[in-house]
Amino acid sequence: MILLDTHAWVWFVDDPRQLSAPARKATETALAAGSIVISGISSWEVSMLAARGRLKLTIDVRDWIAKCEALPFFNFVPVDNAIFVRSVFLAGLLHADPADRIIIATALMRDTPIVTRDRKIRDYPGIQSIW
């Protein structure tokens, strides 16, 4: 099982060549097992990026997310109170991006590696990352 950071999710769906070789291998393995996890906060983040014009999709963002939700290998994890609270009390220094904090908290609580290019996430203590 792996957790895709928001950019890794978009790249995996729209242009897997943007993923590193280890990230592609991990996603292919998880794809075969049907165990790719995506935090619900990533749907919010993709929607915000598309609404602000910072992410160009070939279809409406709502349709893009719905199509992803229909894929059997994606498991969307809702952000619950435990994840929100854990994201606030992450130890050490971390930038204030709430989406990244929630993704880190989700990975820690599920003991799941994160596929991410984001160096701050990869360097966070206790995180297993793939890039």
N, C-alpha and C positions, 0 to 999 in steps of 0.2 A: 504494500500500500504506500502511496505517495500523496503528498498534498501539493498542488500546483499554486505557486504565487500567481497573482493576477496576470502579470505579463506573460508568464509561462503558459497559462491557460489560453490566452489569446494567440500566442505563437503556435502552440500545439495544434489548435484548431485551424488557424488561417495560414501559417507559414512555419512548419516545424523546422525548416532549415535554420531559423534564427536561434534554435536551442543548441546548446553545446552537444558534442558527441555523447558524453556521459548522461546528459539530461534526456537526449533522444532515446538512448538505450533504456534508461529507467522508465520513461513513459511508455515505450513499446512493451516492456515487461509487464508493467502495471495494466496496460491496455488489455493484454492477453488474459490477465487475471481478473479483469473487471474491477480494479481497485484504485481508481483515481479519485481523490478527494478534492473538493473545491469548497472553500469557505463561502458562506452566503455574502460576506462582506465584499467578495470579489465581484459579485453581480452588481452591487451598488457602485463599486469603483469603476467597472467597465461602463456602466450607465452614465456616471458623472463625466468620465473622459469623453465619451461619445457626445454627450450633450454640450460639452465645452469645445468640441471640434478637435480635441487632442488625440482622438482615436477614430480612424476612418474604417468603417465596416462596409461590406458590400450590400448589406441589408439593414433594415431598422434594428436598433439594438435590442428592442423587446423580442423581435423575431429571432435574432441571433441567440439570445439567452434561452428562449423557449426551445430552439432546436438543440442546443447543448443539453438542456434538461431532459430531453427525450432520448438522449444517447444512453444506452444501458451501462456503459463503463464509467460514467461520471456519477459520483455520489456527492450531492450537495449537502454540506453540513450547516444547519442553521446556527446562527450566533445566539447562544443562550446566556442566561445571567452568569453562569460560572465562567464562561469564556470572557464576557465583558469584564468581570471583576479581575480575573487573572491577567487580562491585558493591561489593567491599571497598575498592578503590583509587580510588573516585570522588574527584576533586579538589574542594576547597572545602568549605564547610559545608553540611550536609544533615542533616535529622532522621534519627534512627536506625532508622526503619521499614524492616525488611529487604525487605518486598514492594515498596515504592517504589524502593529501591535496585536491586533485581533488574529491575524494569520499566525503569528508566532505563538500566541496563547493556544490557538487551536492545535497546532502541531505538538506543543508540549503536552497538552491534555490528552491527545490521542497517541502520543509517542510515535509520531509519523515524520519521516523526513520531508523537507520542503525542497521542491525544485524551484530554484530562484537564481537569478543573476545578481541580485541585490547584495552587495558586500556587507552592509550593516546587518542584514538578516543572517547571512551565512556566518558572520563573526559572533553572533549572539551566543553566550554560553549555554550549553545544553541542547542547542539545536543541531539536528542532523540535517545536513543540506547536500544537495546534488547540483553541481554545475560543472 
